[in-house]
Amino acid sequence: MPTIFKRIIDREIPADIVYEDELCLALRDIAPQAPTHVLVIPKKEIASIDALADEDAALVGRLWTVIRDLARQLGVAETGYRVVVNNGLDGGQTVDHLHFHLLAGRPMRWPPG
């Protein structure tokens, strides 16, 4: 069964998409944890960080540069932002499709919960 992210990529489910290219897609989170909360996901179906293959290195680099560019475009780069990637059940991963959370617009606390 396809994940919710695969269904969004395939346009089966609507989403507030803020960026898309041939490798990835970025959308606003439906349950934001900060004033700015964008998810950046690869179009390639990769379940988690642990499922990354060596040949995915360029794709992961692209995801990071998209995150950087989105932070600038969304006006949060200068004040700061946090990027979170959950991995596995204890890491808080709820969708088995690699995704990065770009969080900004409020002070981030440490340690995260």
C-alpha positions, 0 to 999 in steps of 0.5 A, spaced: 500 500 500 502 506 498 504 511 503 501 518 504 507 521 501 507 517 495 499 518 494 501 526 494 507 525 489 502 521 485 496 527 486 491 522 489 491 526 495 491 534 495 497 538 499 499 545 499 505 544 495 511 549 496 516 546 491 517 541 486 522 538 481 524 532 478 527 529 485 523 532 490 517 535 493 516 540 499 509 541 502 506 544 508 505 540 514 497 539 515 499 539 523 504 544 524 509 544 530 511 551 528 509 557 524 513 554 518 513 547 518 514 544 511 516 537 509 521 535 504 520 528 501 524 525 495 520 522 490 524 516 490 520 511 495 526 510 500 523 508 507 528 511 512 535 513 513 537 506 514 534 504 507 538 509 504 543 506 498 550 509 497 547 511 490 542 515 494 548 520 496 546 525 490 539 525 492 540 526 499 545 532 497 539 535 493 534 535 499 539 539 503 540 544 498 532 544 497 531 545 504 536 551 504 533 554 498 526 554 501 528 557 508 531 563 504 525 563 500 520 563 506 524 568 510 526 564 515 534 563 514 536 569 517 533 568 524 534 560 524 530 554 523 531 546 525 531 540 520 528 534 523 529 527 520 525 521 524 528 514 523 524 508 526 519 507 531 523 510 537 525 516 533 518 518 532 517 516 524 510 515 523 510 515 515 515 509 512 517 514 506 524 518 508 522 526 509 525 532 512 521 537 517 523 544 516 521 548 522 522 555 523 518 561 526 519 560 533 525 559 538 527 552 538 528 548 545 533 543 546 533 538 548 527 536 543 521 532 546 
